[in-house]
Amino acid sequence: MVCHEVPELCPLCEEPILGSRLEEAPVSLPSPFCNGHTTSCCFLLAPALDAYRAFDEKSELHTGISNSKGVVYNYTHLGVVKDETGWETCIRVVLVQHDSYSLRDQWDKYLESYSGGALWDTNWTRFDAVTHNCYTYCLGFINRVLEVEGRGPLTPEQFTERYVLPRTTRAHRFNGLLQVLKKKSYYLLERQTGSERSSLAESDTGSQVKRETGN
């Protein structure tokens, strides 16, 4: 059962709930969303038009990379834009481990140098919604960093499958639960295995790309 507040009686059997042992239930479901401007060295994903729309196939998504201070670099028709606001509700993929001090120290330098390249200068290359877009920009930077670290590149399909889809799926489920709970005080789920429950209840501490793509 998912609810904002635990009811006194079970909706199914009408037995008292308060005081019972709820060992299988998480205390809370952590939100899959974060404020991108409080992150550092992350890949960020947000709906382009409405930050509160579900992350599903109908959403137009926009991506960016945060620097060490939470400024989000993202590629648009205007070229590379550095946003200090506007990414308050998004999904993140942590790109650097907290103890990778040398890479963190160089992160802003790498990001600034990469963003200043002719590939992202509108005088040289135009934005294309299919072949040269915000996702191209972000993945290109991630692969540049992986190359500096002596690691192989990721294809768009690999990055999407490993890091994007699991997070957007969880965000979509989370939004769905919120919509249900706006209409009723609780939502009953079928009994699930531990792995199925964890897909929604897990906290997004960030699965570092650097660690997971290591040889």
N, C-alpha and C positions, 0 to 999 in steps of 0.2 A: 504494500500500500504506500502510495506517495501522497503527502499532504503538507500543507503549510503548518498546521498544528495537529498534534495527535488527539483524536477524539476520545471521549470517555469510554464509549462503547464501540466494539468492532462492528462495522457496517454489515458484515456477513452473518456472524453468529450472535451478535448483540451482547457478547461477554465483555466485562470491563477490560480495558487495555492498559490504563495507567497503572504503573506498578508491576506490570508483566515484564518478563525478560524478552527483550527484542534483539537477540544476539545476531540475527541474520540481517538486520536493517542498518544501513549507515545512518549516522547521526544527521548528516545532511548531504545533499547532492551539490558538489561544488560547481559553480558556473564555468562553462567552457570558454567564456569570454573574458577579455582583459582590456585594460586601458593601454593602448599601444605606446602612449607617451610616457608610461612609467616602466617600459621595458628597455632593454639594451641588447644590441646584437641579435635581433630576432627577425625572422620572416613573419610578416603580418598579412592577414587575409580578412577583408571586410566587404559587405555588400556595398556596391558603388553608389546606390541611390538612397537606401534607407537602412541605417545601422540595425534596425530592429526586425527586419524581415528575416524569414527563415533562411538558413544556408542550404538551399536545395537547387534543383536543376533550373528553377525559374528565376533565381537570383543572378543579377549581373554582379560579378565579383571583381574586386580590385586588390592588388597586392603591393606591398612595400617592404623596405628593409629599415629597421631602426638603428640609429647610431648609438654611441655610448650614453648619450644624453636624452634619448627618447625622441629625437627628431626623426620623422619618417621620410625616407627618400623613396619616391615613386615616380614611375615614368608615365607621362600622359601625352596628349596631342601638343602640349606646350613644351615638351622636353622633360627633363628631370625636375621634379618639384620637391621642395623640402618643407614638409608640413609640421608645424608645431602644435596644431589642433586638428580635429576632424577624425582621429583614429581612436576615439574613446571606447568604442565597442568593437572588438575584433577578435580573431583567433590568432594565436601565436605558435611559431615553431622556434624553439631556442636553437640558435646556430653555434653557440660557443659555450663550452663548459666554464663554470665559474672559476675554476682553478687554472684556466688557460690564460695566464697573465700576459704572456708575450703577444698572443693574438689579440687580446682585448686592447692592449696598448696601441696596436697598429690598426685596429678596426676602422676608426674614423678616417685615417689616412688612406687606407685601401678603398673605402667607400667613396670618398671624395675624388680620388684619382680615377676610379672606374667610372663614376658618374660624369666626369668631365671629358670622357672620350668622344671621338667623332661619331661613334655608333649611336650615341644618344643625343647628339646635337641636331636639332631640327633643320639646320642649314645644310646638313649633309645627308641625313637619313630621316625619312618620314615615319611617323607612327602608323602601324597597320594593325587593325583589331585582331587579325588572325596570325600573322607571321612575325610581327615586331611590336610587341605590346608590353604591358606591365609585368606579366609573368616571364616573358623573355628576358627582360631587364633583371629581375630578381634572381632567376635561375642562373643567368650568366654570371652574376656577381658571386653567387654561392659556389659555382664551379671554379671561378677565379681563385677564391679563397682555398678551396680544396686542392687546387693545383699548387698554390704556394706552400700548403701543408704536405705536399707530396702524395696526395690521394687522387684517385680517379674521379672523373666527372659523373654526374647524374643526368639521365635523360629526363625530359618532361614527364614521360610516363612513369618512370621510377619514383621521382620526387612526389608526383601526385598520389600514386598508390601507397607509398610508405608513410607520407607525412600529412598530405592534405585531406584525402578521403576519410581516414579515421576520425579526424577532428571535425570536419564538416558534418559527417554522419552523426556524431555525438551532439553537435550544436543543434542540428535539426530535431533530434529526439528531445533535447532539453527544451527547445522552444515549443515543441508540440505539447509537452507536459505542462508548461506554463499556460498555454492557451486553454487546456482542459481545466486546470485549477482555477482559472478565472471564472469558469461557469459552475463549478461544483467544488466542495470542500476537500474532496479526496479523489484518488484514482487508483483502481485496483489492477495490479499486474498479475499475469499468470506466473506460477512458481517457476523460477529460473535457476540455472546453474550459477556457480560462483563466477565463471568467466563471462557469462552473459550479463550479470549484474555489474561487473567491474567496468564494462564498456561505457556505461552511463555514469557510474559513481566515481570513476577514477579522477584524480586531480591532475590538471595539465601542468605538471612541473616542467614540461618541455623535454621531448626526446631529442637530445642533441644530435644534429646531423653529423657533426664531426666525429662523435663516438660511434655512431651506428654504421658509418660508411668506412670505418677503418679496416685495413687489411688484417 
